[in-house]
Amino acid sequence: MPLPGVPLEKLGFLTIGLFDGADPGPGHESTLQVIELGERLGFDSAWLRHRHVQYGISSPVAIMAAASQRTSRIELGTAVTPLGWENPLRLAEDLATVDVLSGGRINPGVSVGPPMRWDDVRDALYPDTADVEDFSYERVLRFLRFVRGEQASTFSGVQGIETFSSRVEPHSPGLASRVWYGAGSLRSAVWTGETGLNLLVSSVVKPEGDDGPWDFGAIQAEQIRAYRTAFAAAHPERGAGRVSQGLVVVPTDSATAAQREKYAAYVESRTARTAEPQGPARLLFARDLLGTSDEIAEQLYAHEGFREVSEVAFALPFSFEHEDYVQILTDIAERLGPALGWSAG
């Protein structure tokens, strides 16, 4: 539990990897350079967010494969891969391959539910099976079985000159222990603990009930505690499950005046949505944390959800320039991290 005097154990960051649709190469190269910078700065992990039919990373597995060959230490993850877009067996093959290539540094984060804008993409994504696709937790369990090396085929052996395996190949033995679930509700947090997965929490929660007042930190802390209780009851031999929090932080220590003005406008444009749950799903968003590293550290120590975790993957703002990310990541690693007791390994 990070309180003043208790060091934060692991420091990571999350990026969406925006690019220009007319010229996508520079944006993808910027993402790889940001990951390389994160390793040089000592970050423990870099996480990629999926953005399908948008101008953000649509294939984090490919980006992680490239990043694995340009880094040697930093862990690489997805936060999160929506499994409604994926074939669990094929995803297990891809992730195991990249895990082998990276030397065991991959942290797959997943979620379930119908793909975003389902009515618009269903005919392209599942033209023949849309009405029978299972977007429930069972899709995660299928994926886990393949990652763990359980049966994927009823045949193994030699046929002609080819050798077949009954499981997904390659098999990466440690990968299953590094699978995370992105939960935002009490129900999903409990299920994550019962299933024995690591827990990713972010800047979005789904409150219980319809009445306020809405305290984001208190809601998130309740979910994390419920996860830990469920994990301990279902898996007493494994100790505590890992939990990582992903709030948006924008330190301004070394920012120029123009950057500070841009950052303040960005945060202000997103603040109204934090007052009450939004949309049909009634999702509550956390406030972005803007200021000097000392000011952000003070806000984090007052955040009930943050006080329940020892790992973070701070989310980078979506729409900034490469030089902005360099400044923000440098300030996080050199100023905010140390203010939270973290030190580069």
SELOKE-304713 format. One record per atom (N, C-alpha, C): x, y, z; residue in one letter. Coordinates in steps of 0.1 Angstrom, whole numbers, padded with zeros to 4 digits, always signed. Each point is the difference from the previous one (the first is absolute). Example, Ala and Ser with C-alpha at 12.3 -4.5 7.8 and 13.67 -1.06 7.14 Angstrom:
2
+0132-0057+0078A;-0009+0012+0000A;+0009+0012+0000A;-0004+0011-0007S;+0009+0011+0000S;-0008+0011+0008S;
END
This chain:
345
+0008-0012+0000M;-0008+0012+0000M;+0009+0012+0000M;+0001+0008-0011P;+0009+0012-0001P;-0006+0011+0009P;+0007+0002+0011L;-0002+0012+0008L;+0013+0007+0001L;+0000+0013+0004P;+0014+0006+0001P;+0009-0009+0009P;+0011-0003-0005G;+0010-0008+0007G;-0001-0015-0004G;-0010-0004-0008V;-0001-0013-0005V;+0002+0000-0015V;+0011-0005-0006P;+0003+0002-0014P;-0009-0007-0009P;-0003+0007-0011L;-0006-0007-0012L;+0009-0010-0006L;-0005-0012-0003E;+0009-0011-0004E;+0003+0000-0015E;-0011+0003-0008K;+0002-0001-0015K;-0007+0012-0006K;+0008+0005-0010L;-0005+0012-0007L;-0001-0003-0015L;-0011+0002-0006G;-0002-0002-0014G;-0008+0011-0006G;-0002-0001-0014F;-0008+0010-0007F;-0008-0007-0011F;-0010+0007-0004L;-0009-0005-0010L;-0002+0010-0011L;+0001-0005-0013T;-0001+0009-0011T;-0010-0005-0010T;-0007+0009-0007I;-0010-0004-0010I;+0007-0001-0014I;+0011+0007-0002G;+0007-0001-0013G;-0007+0006-0011G;-0003+0013+0000L;-0007+0006-0011L;+0008+0001-0012L;-0006+0000-0012F;+0007+0002-0012F;-0009+0007-0010F;+0006+0005-0011D;-0007+0007-0011D;-0004-0011-0010D;-0013-0001-0003G;-0005-0010-0009G;+0006+0001-0014G;+0004+0012-0004A;+0006+0001-0013A;+0015-0003-0001A;+0006+0000+0012D;+0014-0003+0001D;+0003-0007+0014D;-0004-0013+0001P;+0000-0006+0014P;+0014-0004+0005P;+0010+0000-0009G;+0014-0004+0005G;+0005+0008+0011G;+0001+0014-0001P;+0006+0008+0011P;-0007-0002+0014P;-0013-0002+0000G;-0007-0002+0013G;+0004-0013+0006G;+0001-0011-0008H;+0004-0012+0006H;+0015+0000+0004H;+0008+0007-0007E;+0014+0002+0004E;+0001+0008+0013E;-0008+0010+0001S;+0000+0008+0013S;-0004-0009+0012S;-0010-0009-0002T;-0003-0009+0011T;+0012-0009+0004T;+0007-0005-0010L;+0012-0008+0003L;+0010+0008+0007L;+0002+0012-0004Q;+0010+0009+0006Q;-0004+0003+0014Q;-0012+0002+0003V;-0005+0003+0013V;+0003-0013+0009V;-0002-0012-0005I;+0003-0012+0008I;+0015-0001+0003I;+0008+0003-0010E;+0014+0000+0002E;+0004+0011+0010E;-0006+0011+0000L;+0003+0011+0010L;-0004-0005+0014L;-0012-0007+0001G;-0004-0005+0012G;+0010-0010+0006G;+0006-0008-0008E;+0010-0009+0005E;+0013+0007+0005E;+0004+0010-0008R;+0012+0008+0004R;-0003+0008+0014R;-0012+0004+0002L;-0004+0007+0012L;-0002-0009+0012L;+0000-0013-0003G;-0001-0010+0011G;-0014-0004+0003G;-0010+0003-0008F;-0014-0005+0002F;+0000-0015+0001F;-0009-0005+0008D;-0001-0015+0001D;-0008-0006-0011D;-0010+0008-0006S;-0009-0005-0010S;-0005+0010-0009S;-0003-0004-0012A;-0007+0009-0010A;-0012-0008-0005A;-0012+0006-0001W;-0012-0006-0003W;-0007+0007-0012W;-0006-0008-0009L;-0006+0005-0012L;-0015-0002+0001L;-0008+0010-0005R;-0014-0001+0000R;-0005-0003-0015R;-0010-0009-0001H;-0005-0003-0013H;-0009+0011-0005H;+0000+0003-0013R;-0009+0009-0007R;-0003-0006-0013R;-0011-0007-0002H;-0004-0006-0012H;-0008+0010-0009H;+0002+0000-0013V;-0006+0009-0010V;+0001+0014+0005V;+0011+0004+0007Q;+0003+0013+0004Q;+0015+0003-0004Q;+0004+0012+0004Y;+0014+0004-0003Y;+0009-0002+0012Y;-0001-0012+0006G;+0009-0004+0011G;+0004-0014-0002G;+0007-0006+0009I;+0006-0013-0002I;-0011-0010-0001I;-0001-0007-0012S;-0009-0010-0002S;+0006-0014+0002S;+0013-0001+0000S;+0007-0013+0002S;+0011+0002+0010S;-0003+0001+0013P;+0010+0000+0010P;+0010-0011+0000P;-0004-0012-0004V;+0009-0011-0001V;+0011+0002-0009V;-0003+0006-0012A;+0010+0004-0010A;+0010+0010+0006A;-0006+0010+0007I;+0008+0011+0006I;+0009-0006+0011I;-0005-0009+0008M;+0008-0006+0010M;+0011-0009-0006M;-0003-0007-0011A;+0011-0007-0006A;+0011+0009-0005A;-0003+0011-0006A;+0010+0009-0004A;+0007+0006+0012A;-0007+0004+0010A;+0006+0006+0012A;+0009-0010+0007A;-0003-0013-0001S;+0008-0010+0007S;+0014-0001-0006S;+0001+0004-0012Q;+0013-0001-0007Q;+0008+0013+0001Q;-0006+0010+0006R;+0006+0013+0002R;+0002+0003+0015R;-0004-0009+0008T;+0002+0001+0015T;+0005-0013+0005T;+0004+0000+0013S;+0005-0012+0006S;-0005-0003+0014S;-0006+0010+0006R;-0004-0001+0014R;-0015+0003+0003R;-0005+0011-0006I;-0013+0005+0004I;-0011-0011-0004I;-0010-0002+0009E;-0011-0009-0003E;-0010+0007-0009E;-0007-0008-0009L;-0009+0006-0010L;-0013-0007+0002L;-0011+0009+0000G;-0013-0006+0003G;-0011+0007-0009G;-0012-0006+0001T;-0012+0006-0006T;-0009+0004+0011T;-0006+0011-0001A;-0010+0005+0010A;-0011+0008-0007A;-0009-0007-0006V;-0001-0015+0000V;-0003-0005-0014V;+0001-0013-0002T;-0005-0006-0013T;-0014-0004+0002T;-0009+0006-0008P;-0014-0004+0001P;-0002-0014-0008P;-0003-0010+0008L;+0000-0014-0007L;-0011-0002-0010L;-0010+0009+0000G;-0010-0001-0010G;+0005+0002-0014G;+0011+0006-0001W;+0006+0002-0013W;+0010-0012-0004W;+0002-0009+0009E;+0011-0010-0002E;-0005-0014+0000E;+0007-0009-0007N;-0001-0014+0001N;+0009-0004+0011N;-0005-0006+0012P;+0009-0002+0011P;+0012-0010-0003P;-0002-0009-0009L;+0011-0009-0003L;+0011+0007-0008L;-0004+0008-0010R;+0010+0007-0008R;+0007+0011+0009R;-0007+0006+0009L;+0006+0010+0008L;+0010-0007+0009L;-0004-0012+0006A;+0010-0007+0008A;+0013-0003-0007A;-0002-0004-0013E;+0012-0003-0008E;+0009+0013-0002E;-0006+0011-0003D;+0007+0012-0003D;+0007+0005+0013D;-0007+0000+0011L;+0006+0005+0013L;+0011-0009+0005L;-0002-0013-0002A;+0011-0009+0005A;+0012+0002-0009A;-0002+0002-0013T;+0012+0002-0009T;+0007+0013+0005T;-0007+0011+0002V;+0007+0012+0004V;+0006-0001+0014V;-0007-0008+0009D;+0006-0002+0013D;+0014-0007-0001D;+0000-0010-0009V;+0013-0007-0002V;+0011+0010-0006V;-0005+0008-0010L;+0010+0009-0006L;+0005+0011+0010L;-0009+0003+0010S;+0004+0011+0009S;+0007-0005+0012S;+0002-0013+0001G;+0006-0006+0012G;-0009+0000+0012G;-0013-0001-0002G;-0010-0001+0011G;-0004+0013+0006G;-0003+0010-0008R;-0003+0014+0005R;-0014+0004-0004R;-0008-0009-0005I;-0014+0004-0005I;-0010-0001+0012I;-0009+0010+0001N;-0010+0000+0010N;-0014+0003-0008N;-0007-0011-0004P;-0012+0003-0007P;-0011+0004+0010P;-0006+0011-0003G;-0012+0004+0007G;-0012-0001-0009G;-0011-0006+0005V;-0011-0003-0009V;-0013+0005+0007V;-0011+0001-0009S;-0013+0003+0005S;-0010-0008-0009S;-0013+0000+0004V;-0010-0006-0008V;-0011+0009-0003V;-0010-0005-0007G;-0012+0008-0004G;+0000+0002-0015G;-0011+0004-0006P;-0001+0002-0015P;+0010+0011-0004P;+0006-0002-0012P;+0009+0011-0005P;-0007+0014+0000P;+0008+0010+0002M;-0005+0013-0001M;-0006+0003-0014M;-0011+0007+0000R;-0008+0003-0012R;-0003-0013-0007R;-0006-0010+0007W;-0002-0013-0004W;-0009+0000-0013W;-0011+0008+0000D;-0009+0000-0011D;+0007+0004-0013D;+0011+0008+0001D;+0007+0005-0012D;+0010-0010-0005D;+0005-0008+0009V;+0012-0009-0004V;-0004-0015-0001V;-0012-0003+0005R;-0003-0015+0001R;+0001-0007-0013R;-0005+0006-0011D;+0000-0007-0013D;+0014-0002-0005D;+0009+0010+0003A;+0014-0002-0005A;+0008-0009+0009A;-0003+0000+0013L;+0008-0008+0010L;-0005-0014+0000L;-0013-0002+0001Y;-0005-0014+0001Y;-0012-0001-0009Y;+0002-0001-0014P;-0011+0000-0009P;-0009-0012+0001P;+0005-0011+0004D;-0007-0012+0001D;-0004-0005+0014D;+0006+0006+0010T;-0001-0005+0014T;-0004+0010+0010T;-0004+0012-0005A;-0002+0011+0010A;-0010-0003+0010A;-0011-0007-0004D;-0011-0003+0010D;+0003-0011+0010D;+0011-0007-0002V;+0004-0011+0009V;+0013+0002+0007V;+0007+0011-0003E;+0013+0003+0007E;-0003+0002+0015E;+0009-0006+0008D;-0001+0001+0015D;+0009+0011+0005D;-0005+0011+0005F;+0008+0011+0005F;+0001+0001+0015F;-0003-0011+0006S;+0000-0001+0015S;+0013-0003+0005S;+0001-0002+0014Y;+0013-0004+0006Y;+0005-0013-0006Y;-0009-0009-0006E;+0005-0012-0005E;+0011+0002-0011E;-0001+0011-0007R;+0010+0003-0010R;+0014+0002+0007R;+0000+0006+0012V;+0013+0001+0007V;+0005-0014+0004V;-0009-0008+0005L;+0004-0013+0005L;+0005-0009-0012L;-0006+0002-0012R;+0006-0007-0011R;+0014+0004-0003R;+0002+0013+0000F;+0013+0006-0002F;+0010-0005+0010F;-0004+0000+0013L;+0009-0005+0010L;+0004-0015-0001L;-0010-0008-0004R;+0003-0014-0002R;+0011-0002-0011R;-0001+0008-0011F;+0010-0001-0011F;+0014+0005+0005F;+0000+0011+0007V;+0013+0006+0005V;+0006-0010+0010V;-0008-0007+0008R;+0006-0009+0010R;+0005-0013-0006R;-0003-0002-0013G;+0005-0012-0007G;-0010-0012+0001G;-0013+0003+0003E;-0010-0011-0001E;-0004-0003-0014E;-0008-0010-0002Q;-0002-0006-0013Q;-0006+0010-0010Q;+0006+0002-0011A;-0006+0008-0011A;-0003-0008-0012A;+0005-0012-0001S;-0003-0009-0011S;-0001-0015+0005S;-0008-0007-0006T;-0002-0014+0004T;+0011-0009-0006T;+0009+0005-0008F;+0010-0008-0006F;+0014+0006+0003F;+0009-0010+0004S;+0014+0004+0001S;+0008-0012-0006S;+0011+0003-0006G;+0008-0011-0005G;+0005+0004-0014G;+0005-0010-0007V;+0006+0002-0013V;-0009-0005-0011V;-0002+0009-0010Q;-0008-0004-0012Q;+0009+0004-0012Q;+0004-0010-0007G;+0009+0002-0011G;+0013+0005+0005G;+0004+0012-0005I;+0013+0006+0005I;-0003+0011+0010I;-0012+0002+0004E;-0004+0011+0009E;-0003-0005+0014E;+0004+0007+0010T;-0002-0003+0014T;-0010+0010+0006T;-0011-0006+0007F;-0010+0009+0005F;-0001-0001+0016F;-0004+0011+0006S;-0001+0000+0015S;-0015+0001+0003S;-0004-0004+0012S;-0014+0001+0004S;-0002+0013+0007S;+0010+0008+0002R;-0001+0013+0007R;+0005+0011-0009R;-0003+0012+0004V;+0005+0012-0007V;+0015+0000+0001V;+0006+0002-0012E;+0015+0002+0000E;+0004+0013-0007E;+0010+0007+0005P;+0008-0005+0011P;-0007+0001+0014P;+0004-0007+0009H;-0005+0001+0014H;+0010+0008+0008H;-0005+0010+0007S;+0008+0009+0008S;-0004-0002+0015S;+0007-0008+0008P;-0006-0005+0013P;-0004+0011+0009P;+0007+0012+0001G;-0003+0010+0009G;-0011+0010-0004G;-0004-0001-0012L;-0009+0010-0006L;-0014+0000+0008L;-0005-0012+0003A;-0013+0000+0007A;+0000+0007+0013A;+0011+0001+0007S;+0000+0007+0013S;+0001+0015-0002S;+0002+0004-0012R;+0001+0015-0003R;-0012+0005-0008R;-0011-0008+0000V;-0013+0005-0006V;-0008+0009+0010V;-0005+0011-0005W;-0007+0009+0008W;-0014+0002-0005W;-0010+0004+0008Y;-0013+0003-0004Y;-0003+0015+0003Y;-0005+0007-0009G;-0004+0014+0002G;-0014+0001+0005G;-0002+0002+0013A;-0013+0001+0007A;-0003+0014+0004A;-0013+0003-0002G;-0005+0013+0005G;-0012+0000+0009G;-0005-0013+0002S;-0012-0001+0009S;+0004-0010+0011S;-0009+0001+0011L;+0002-0009+0011L;-0001-0015-0004L;-0009-0003-0009R;-0002-0014-0005R;+0012-0004-0007R;+0005+0008-0009S;+0012-0005-0008S;+0013-0001+0009S;+0001+0009+0010A;+0011-0001+0009A;+0000-0013+0007A;-0012-0004+0005V;-0001-0013+0008V;+0003-0011-0009V;-0006+0000-0013W;+0003-0011-0009W;+0014-0001-0003W;+0007+0011-0002T;+0015+0000-0002T;+0007-0007+0011T;-0003+0003+0012G;+0006-0007+0012G;-0003-0014+0000G;-0012-0004-0002E;-0004-0014+0001E;+0007-0008-0011E;+0002+0006-0012T;+0007-0007-0011T;+0015+0000+0002T;+0005+0008+0008G;+0015-0001+0003G;+0008+0009-0009G;-0006+0010-0007L;+0007+0009-0009L;+0005+0012+0008L;+0010+0007-0006N;+0004+0013+0006N;-0011+0010-0004N;-0001+0011+0007L;-0010+0010-0002L;+0005+0013-0004L;-0005+0005-0012L;+0003+0013-0005L;-0012+0009+0004L;+0002+0011+0006V;-0010+0010+0002V;+0005+0013-0006V;-0010+0009-0005S;+0004+0011-0008S;-0007+0013+0005S;-0002+0009-0009S;-0007+0012+0004S;-0015+0000-0002S;-0005-0012-0001V;-0015-0002-0003V;-0005-0011+0010V;-0011+0003+0007V;-0006-0010+0008V;-0015+0000-0002V;-0007-0010+0004K;-0015-0001-0001K;-0005-0001+0014K;-0006+0011+0005P;-0005+0000+0014P;-0011-0010+0002P;-0002-0004+0012E;-0011-0008+0004E;-0012+0009+0004E;-0012-0003-0005G;-0011+0009+0003G;-0001+0013-0008G;-0010+0007+0001D;-0003+0012-0008D;+0002+0013+0007D;+0003+0000+0013D;+0000+0012+0008D;+0014+0004+0004D;+0003+0013+0000G;+0013+0005+0004G;+0000+0002+0015G;+0010+0007+0005P;+0010+0007-0007P;+0011-0010-0005P;+0007+0004-0011W;+0009-0009-0007W;+0014+0003+0004W;+0006-0009+0007D;+0014+0001+0004D;+0008-0011-0008D;+0006+0004-0011F;+0007-0010-0008F;+0010-0008+0008F;+0008+0006+0008G;+0011-0007+0007G;-0006-0011+0009G;-0011+0004+0007A;-0007-0010+0009A;-0006-0011-0007A;-0006+0002-0012I;-0006-0010-0008I;+0011-0010-0005I;+0011+0006-0005Q;+0011-0009-0005Q;+0007-0008+0012Q;+0001+0006+0011A;+0006-0007+0011A;-0008-0011+0005A;-0013+0001+0000E;-0010-0011+0003E;+0002-0011-0009E;+0001+0003-0013Q;+0002-0010-0010Q;+0013-0008+0001Q;+0011+0007+0003I;+0013-0006+0002I;+0000-0009+0013I;-0006+0004+0010R;-0001-0008+0012R;-0009-0012-0002R;-0011+0001-0008A;-0008-0011-0003A;+0008-0010-0008A;+0008+0005-0010Y;+0008-0009-0008Y;+0010-0008+0009Y;+0006+0007+0009R;+0010-0007+0009R;-0006-0011+0009R;-0012+0004+0005T;-0007-0010+0008T;-0004-0012-0008T;-0005+0002-0012A;-0004-0012-0009A;+0012-0008-0004A;+0011+0007-0003F;+0013-0007-0004F;+0005-0009+0011F;+0000+0006+0012A;+0006-0007+0011A;-0009-0013+0004A;-0013+0002-0002A;-0009-0011+0003A;+0001-0011-0010A;+0002+0003-0013A;+0000-0010-0010A;+0014-0006-0003A;+0010+0008+0004H;+0014-0004-0003H;+0009+0002+0012H;-0003-0006+0012P;+0008+0003+0012P;+0014-0003-0001P;+0004-0009-0009E;+0014-0004-0002E;+0008+0010-0007E;-0006+0009-0007R;+0007+0010-0009R;+0003+0013+0007R;-0004+0002+0012G;+0002+0013+0006G;-0009+0011-0006G;+0004+0012-0001A;-0008+0011-0005A;+0002+0001-0015A;-0011+0003-0007G;+0000+0003-0015G;+0006+0014-0002G;+0005+0002-0012R;+0006+0014-0003R;-0011+0009-0005R;+0001+0013+0004V;-0009+0010-0004V;+0008+0012-0005V;-0004+0005-0012S;+0006+0012-0006S;-0010+0010-0003S;+0003+0013+0003Q;-0010+0011-0002Q;+0005+0008-0011Q;-0009+0005-0008G;+0003+0008-0012G;-0007+0014-0001G;+0003+0009+0009L;-0005+0013-0001L;+0008+0009-0010L;-0007+0011-0005V;+0007+0009-0008V;+0007+0010+0008V;+0014+0002-0001V;+0007+0010+0007V;+0008+0008-0010V;+0001+0013+0002V;+0006+0009-0009V;+0009+0010+0008V;+0013-0005+0004P;+0009+0009+0007P;+0005+0011-0009P;+0002+0012+0007T;+0004+0012-0008T;+0013+0005+0004T;+0008-0008+0008D;+0012+0005+0006D;+0009+0007-0011D;+0003-0007-0011S;+0009+0005-0010S;-0007+0005-0012S;-0014+0001+0000A;-0007+0004-0011A;+0002+0015-0003A;-0001+0004-0013T;+0001+0014-0004T;-0014+0006+0003T;+0000+0013-0001A;-0012+0008+0003A;-0011-0005-0010A;+0004-0002-0013A;-0010-0004-0010A;-0005-0014+0003A;+0008-0009+0005Q;-0004-0013+0003Q;-0010+0000+0012Q;+0004+0008+0010R;-0009+0001+0012R;-0014+0005-0004R;+0000+0010-0009E;-0013+0005-0004E;-0008-0010-0008E;+0007-0008-0008K;-0007-0010-0008K;-0005-0011+0009K;+0008-0004+0010Y;-0004-0011+0009Y;-0012+0004+0009Y;+0000+0013+0004A;-0011+0005+0008A;-0013+0000-0008A;+0001+0004-0012A;-0012+0000-0009A;-0005-0015-0002A;+0009-0009-0002Y;-0004-0014-0002Y;-0007-0006+0013Y;+0006+0003+0011V;-0006-0005+0013V;-0014+0006+0002V;-0001+0013-0002E;-0013+0007+0002E;-0010-0005-0009E;+0003-0004-0013S;-0010-0005-0009S;-0005-0013+0004S;+0007-0007+0009R;-0004-0014+0004R;-0006+0000+0014R;+0000+0011+0007T;-0004+0000+0014T;-0015-0001+0003T;-0008+0005-0009A;-0015+0000+0002A;-0005-0015+0001A;+0006-0009-0007R;-0004-0014+0000R;+0002-0007+0013R;+0008+0006+0009T;+0004-0006+0013T;-0010+0003+0011T;-0010+0008-0003A;-0010+0004+0011A;-0010-0010+0003A;-0004-0008-0010E;-0010-0010+0002E;+0001-0011-0011E;-0006-0012+0002P;+0002-0011-0010P;-0006+0005-0013P;+0007-0005-0011Q;-0003+0004-0014Q;-0006-0011-0008Q;-0009+0003-0009G;-0005-0009-0010G;-0009-0012+0005G;-0005-0008-0009P;-0009-0011+0004P;+0007-0010+0010P;+0013-0001-0002A;+0008-0010+0009A;+0002+0007+0014A;-0002+0013+0001R;+0002+0007+0013R;+0014-0002+0005R;+0010+0004-0008L;+0014-0001+0004L;+0004+0013+0006L;+0008-0001+0011L;+0005+0012+0007L;+0015+0001-0004L;+0005+0012-0004F;+0013+0002-0003F;+0008+0007+0011F;+0013-0003+0001A;+0008+0007+0010A;+0005+0013-0006A;+0003+0009+0009R;+0006+0013-0005R;+0014-0003-0004R;+0004+0007-0011D;+0015+0000-0004D;+0007+0008+0011D;+0012-0005+0003L;+0008+0007+0010L;+0011+0009-0007L;-0001+0013+0002L;+0009+0009-0007L;+0007+0009+0011L;+0013+0002-0002G;+0007+0009+0009G;+0015-0005+0001G;+0007+0006+0009T;+0013-0005+0003T;+0000-0014+0006T;+0011-0006-0001S;+0001-0014+0005S;-0004-0001+0015S;+0004+0010+0008D;-0003+0001+0014D;-0015+0001+0002D;-0006+0009-0008E;-0015+0002+0001E;-0007-0013-0004E;+0004-0007-0011I;-0006-0012-0004I;+0002-0011+0011I;+0011-0001+0005A;+0003-0010+0011A;-0010+0002+0012A;-0002+0013+0003E;-0009+0003+0011E;-0014-0004-0003E;-0004+0002-0013Q;-0014-0004-0004Q;-0001-0016+0000Q;+0011-0006-0004L;-0001-0015-0001L;-0001-0006+0015L;+0008+0006+0009Y;+0000-0005+0014Y;-0014+0002+0006Y;-0008+0010-0005A;-0013+0002+0004A;-0011-0009-0007A;+0005-0007-0010H;-0009-0008-0009H;-0002-0014+0007H;-0012-0003+0004E;-0002-0013+0007E;+0004-0012-0009E;-0003+0001-0013G;+0004-0011-0009G;+0015-0002-0001G;+0007+0011-0001F;+0015-0001-0001F;+0006-0006+0013F;-0006+0003+0011R;+0005-0005+0013R;-0001-0015+0001R;-0008-0006-0009E;-0001-0015+0000E;+0009-0007-0009E;+0009+0007-0008V;+0008-0007-0010V;+0015+0003+0003V;+0008-0009-0006S;+0015+0003+0001S;+0006+0000-0014S;-0009+0000-0010E;+0005+0001-0014E;-0009+0010-0007E;+0005+0007-0009V;-0008+0009-0009V;+0005-0001-0014V;-0009+0004-0009A;+0003+0002-0014A;-0007+0012-0005A;+0006+0012+0003F;-0006+0013-0002F;-0003+0001-0015F;-0012+0005-0003A;-0004+0001-0014A;+0004+0014-0006A;+0007-0001-0011L;+0003+0013-0007L;-0012+0005-0007L;-0001+0014+0000P;-0012+0006-0007P;+0000-0004-0015P;-0011+0000-0006F;-0002-0007-0013F;+0006+0008-0012F;-0001+0014+0001S;+0001+0007-0013S;+0012+0010+0000S;+0011-0003+0008F;+0011+0009+0001F;+0011-0004-0011F;+0010+0009-0001E;+0011-0002-0009E;+0011-0008+0006E;+0009-0005-0008H;+0011-0009+0005H;+0008+0007+0011H;+0003+0013-0003E;+0008+0007+0010E;-0007+0002+0013E;-0013+0000+0000D;-0008+0001+0013D;+0002-0013+0007D;-0001-0011-0006Y;+0001-0013+0006Y;+0015-0002+0006Y;+0010+0005-0007V;+0013+0000+0005V;+0001+0008+0013V;-0006+0012+0001Q;+0001+0008+0012Q;-0008-0007+0011Q;-0012-0005-0003I;-0009-0006+0011I;+0007-0013+0005I;+0005-0008-0008L;+0006-0013+0004L;+0013+0003+0008L;+0008+0010-0004T;+0012+0004+0007T;-0004+0005+0014T;-0010+0008+0001D;-0004+0006+0013D;-0005-0012+0009D;-0008-0009-0006I;-0005-0011+0008I;+0011-0008+0006I;+0010-0004-0009A;+0011-0008+0005A;+0009+0007+0009A;+0003+0012-0002E;+0011+0007+0007E;-0005+0008+0012E;-0014+0003+0000R;-0005+0008+0011R;-0012-0006+0007R;-0010-0004-0008L;-0012-0005+0007L;+0003-0014+0006L;+0006-0008-0008G;+0003-0014+0006G;+0008+0001+0013G;+0011+0008+0001P;+0007+0001+0012P;-0008+0007+0011P;-0009+0009-0004A;-0009+0006+0011A;-0009-0010+0006A;-0003-0011-0008L;-0008-0011+0005L;+0008-0012+0006L;+0013+0003+0002G;+0009-0010+0006G;+0006-0010-0010G;-0004+0001-0013W;+0005-0010-0010W;+0014+0004-0004W;+0008-0010-0003S;+0013+0002-0006S;+0002-0010-0011S;+0007+0004-0011A;+0003-0009-0011A;+0008-0012+0004A;-0004-0011-0005G;+0007-0013+0003G;+0014-0001-0007G;
END
